[in-house]
Amino acid sequence: MHRLLALAAGLTLATSPLAQAQNSEPSETTKLALVAGYKALFTCSGYFTAGQTLPEIQSNELSGIYVDYRPLMNRVSNARIDEDNRSVQVEFDNSLPPRTAVWRPGIGCSTLPVGAAPDMTAWLPSFSNMPGMDEPDNSTALGDNVTLTDNTFALDLLGVPVSFAFDGSTYGQGTRTSAVIVLHKGQVVAEQYDRGIDRTTPQRTWSVAKSLTSTILGAAVYDGILGLDNEAIISDFNKGGDPRRTITLRHVLNMASGLESNDPGSRTDRLYFGGAAVADQLADRSLEAVPGTRFKYSNVDTLIGMRALREAMGNDSAYRTFPYTEVLQKIGARHTVLETDWNGDYISSSQVWMTARDMARLGQLYLQDGKWGGEQILSPNWIDYVTTPAPAQPEGEMGYAGSFWLMNNVDGVPSDTFAGFGNRGQYMVVVPSRDLVIVRRGFDVAGEPRFEIGNFVANVVGAFDAAEQARLAAEAAAAALEEEATN
């Protein structure tokens, strides 16, 4: 571990290509290092976490990626999988070691820093006490063996928008849907998967992870570990007269920390694919605005929140198990994995792998006012917080609060609808007024027109409303016939 720490510390110096790239255009070597890291990480997660074949990884994870990465992907080597050490290496430069991603039980894949040799995986933190989730959960409506609810009206009418979601054109030309699941009152009323995907197949959530992170932090607030309005939430902001000490958990979950985050598209490639550490990415961000007064979407804000949990707990073992024991296990999300950096910090702004059913469970937790199986996981006040527009709002038709998007001004969508959105077409949508959870997963092409989630949700809600009307009409007709027969 000390060798890895020493190496990583050296990589943050001004002589490091990645450090230079933070404030300037990345060098060619740095670009290739990032692309090689991308290939190593997604091959590792796709192979060891999701159980995909190499052709599936190429099609699902390494195609349709960031536009600027595409021409460089063929300039790095093919991924080399080391079955014995559960790792993946990708060559990118003759003078430097290959980029390496390593898989560990319970936490998936982590990327080593640029310059780290593959054998340095031995110095990664141990996670031997990670809780297991071997037993299937068949105790709820979303148990692994549960099939569709026998609701003829809903199945017939919901089948139209659900099937159209897979045609690659109705909701956006060239979009590629991998999974759709619709819940009503916790029951599965529609579910469909693309070839090679099923209810046990996890995909990367991308930024839907931010909504999961909010949930984890909400559980920590409910347990009294964190406070929503406490200041100086991480030690880097609590030194001397550092003005960043006024940043609160509420600010970062509302994307209103006021911190600098000028990476295009809010990308944090040096962390995700370059092997940088979360803590190093947070320390040097300066204020651009008074906390709480400006909305600026940023991965860094989410990472600050999760880092605050680690520091507040003061026990790395407890920190690493908390998301699983206090949220995921309690809702039966047994196919979800949160990935970490090499220093053990969760990269939960994006690097989470989750099945469609697990994502639906997360949405259902909010429909149930933060309660699952009789146990309160989140305070009802937390539900109010993540559904009430924050003081500083983004431009456009979507609002924001507590790391959830608010679909309160989208045509055809009920105004109480809120959602988690992620890159490449990941959507978890909660419609309280209809008791619906709608999940759409995809492998859409990054940078191209998105899946039209607003139209899809409007069509699903419309189909469900029509199904309910048909059901009520049928019940009324049956009651009338029964009354006529008795007279």
Secondary structure as UniProt FT lines:
FT   HELIX           2..11
FT   TURN            14..15
FT   HELIX           17..21
FT   TURN            22..23
FT   HELIX           28..44
FT   HELIX           45..49
FT   HELIX           54..60
FT   HELIX           67..75
FT   STRAND          80..82
FT   TURN            83..86
FT   STRAND          87..90
FT   TURN            94..95
FT   STRAND          99..104
FT   TURN            105..107
FT   STRAND          108..111
FT   TURN            114..115
FT   HELIX           118..123
FT   TURN            128..129
FT   TURN            141..142
FT   TURN            144..145
FT   HELIX           152..164
FT   TURN            165..166
FT   TURN            170..171
FT   TURN            173..174
FT   STRAND          177..184
FT   TURN            185..186
FT   STRAND          187..193
FT   TURN            195..196
FT   TURN            199..200
FT   STRAND          203..204
FT   TURN            206..207
FT   HELIX           208..222
FT   TURN            223..224
FT   TURN            228..229
FT   HELIX           235..237
FT   TURN            240..241
FT   HELIX           243..246
FT   HELIX           249..253
FT   TURN            254..255
FT   HELIX           264..266
FT   HELIX           269..272
FT   TURN            273..274
FT   HELIX           278..283
FT   TURN            291..292
FT   HELIX           299..313
FT   HELIX           316..323
FT   HELIX           324..328
FT   TURN            329..332
FT   TURN            334..335
FT   STRAND          337..338
FT   TURN            342..343
FT   TURN            348..350
FT   STRAND          352..354
FT   HELIX           356..367
FT   TURN            368..370
FT   STRAND          371..372
FT   TURN            373..374
FT   STRAND          375..376
FT   HELIX           380..387
FT   STRAND          399..401
FT   TURN            402..403
FT   STRAND          404..406
FT   TURN            408..409
FT   TURN            411..412
FT   TURN            415..416
FT   STRAND          418..422
FT   TURN            423..425
FT   STRAND          426..431
FT   HELIX           432..434
FT   STRAND          436..442
FT   TURN            446..447
FT   HELIX           453..486
//
